[in-house]
Amino acid sequence: MARKRSRNNKVPDVAAENLRKAQDALQSHPLFSPLMFHTTVNRQDGNLCPPDGWAVVTSGGCIHVHPTKRAEPEEWMYVIAHCLLHLGFGHLRKRHRPLEWNAACDVFVTRFLSSLKFGRSPVSVNFAFDLSGQSEERLYDNFCERGIPDSLKEPGIAGACRQDMIFPSKERVLWNHDRNWQEHFAEGLSMAVESAVNVAAGRETKLGGNQKLTAAQRAMQWFISSYPLLGALCSTFEIIEDAAVCARLRISVAAVDPVTRELYMNPQAGLSEEECRFVMAHELLHVGLRHGARRCGRDPYLWNVACDYIINGWLLEMGVGELPGVGVLHDSQLHRESAESVYDYIVANLRRYRKLCTMRGYGLSDVLERESPGWWNSGVAISLDEFYKRCLTQGLLYHQDQGRGLLPAGLVEEIRALSQPPIPWDVELAQWFDERFPPMEKIRSFARPSRRQQSTPDIPRPSWVAPPDAVSRTFGVVLDTSGSMDRTLLAKALGAIAGYSTSRDVPAVRVVFCDAAPYDQGYLAPDAIAGRVQVRGRGGTVLQPAIDLLEKATDFPKDGPLLVITDGYCDRMIVHRDHAFLIPEGNNLPFIPKGKIFRIK
């Protein structure tokens, strides 16, 4: 059958076509592409390739292949890769005995290609050698001492008994002879490892798939490879860059779902890689610092705004990424406060902070909470919470050990606090009592003995008595008795107060009930508070009159502290003396409190 001819009546050059396919495969392979970019392949007649050889490589980075030899693309891939590895491993250097050195390098390269399983060795290239782990230097010393084995004298890449690494006296190349081929090979190794990770993660279908990464994906790779603090957290999340999904969830820039471990980045926001780094770090810190679990009944949007101010201040101080043009909340006067303090400030200025835009959008929290209200009480949620805490605390250790950059003191304190269990409210209340009512030093008395000791009146019997100032050892309790108060809350609070008062030698407590009006109960013994208090009232909630009553009372110490027990649905109070609040967990006061808050569970 006659060979088909092209339109210009020329027979297609199958050998040249197969060589071109092999070159394309090497250029697309991440390991060999940097070396291929800096080398040339010479197939012209009269080049330096021996008549019975396949190819030789020169010190200038030129690969001379046989001009007429026909081979499959896989065979050419193997031959050219063999020459490239000579360059990459730094084999092209003159030695005292060049034949032995060339044989040692051939063994080393052949072993590498065998483990890599790249291409197919030509049939005419016959290397029978021991796959031992010796280096080129040890193989060279061995060959110099004992001679080249007979199995290595068979035809190789350059033919029988010829060197495939040559040093021509004059060579016309586009690049100089001083090029650092080892650096190009190291670059290829790095690219190959990165591509292998992408294949394992499903971002590429094959090694060297050349799939173009988005700015968000490049930012994620930067965190994993170069920023230990957030690298572990970042590797557990999947980036969702779907404009339709973001539109359905009303995500203008970014949002994060801690439960499904999904990080949403709206591609229509048009963020650069540096801006993506800032946004991703912002969302990851929301998750790692457990802002969703720490909300405790607060308004989701206002709590998110408070956390945004803190996080963005830290990121600007750390220099992570570049500040995006939308959805960034920053105030230099707020970022050094805690998120809880900023939230209390925001609550008192609702008109200003109700119209701010977060990463997700106006009036929306960028921490998605689509689970049931009691989800965090399940075993799965607790284990996920511990996982996120461990990721961030371990990332902090790696970041500090490797000296990867500045971390604000506030951020370090919050991360370290994650590994410490929260202090129960009753323990904090006990500490509050200890600070205000330290242990009393009793006085030894030698007063006249009682009548029961009249049988021995001449024998003095000492006893311990309370100091004279023990009478002023007291505090006031303002108890909200409105209809919204829970009786279980009252029982827990009053029981704790009674127990701590007894253990701190507080003889009596001044109690005032208050709903729409105050009801002064006078001084009550601690056991009376625990068992015999009957709540009066049950009207509205106005607690300021009760505060004023105690502050102006002449029979109440001027420095006596106050404890206010309320559910938070009350008026704005002004307290001028030392005080604290006991409120249910998840509730908040309608003003910025100056005293300590104990949240009762």
PyMOL commands that set and color helices and strands:
alter all, ss='L'
color gray80, all
select helices_A, chain A and resi 14-28+33-37+73-88+98-116+136-146+150-153+181-201+215-226+228-235+243-248+267-269+273-288+300-318+339-347+350-353+375-377+379-401+409-418+425-436+451-453+468-472+487-503+526-531+544-552
alter helices_A, ss='H'
color red, helices_A
select strands_A, chain A and resi 40-42+55-58+62-65+165-166+238-240+254-257+262-265+443-445+463-465+476-480+509-514+518-524+562-565+579-584+596-600
alter strands_A, ss='S'
color yellow, strands_A
deselect
rebuild
show_as cartoon
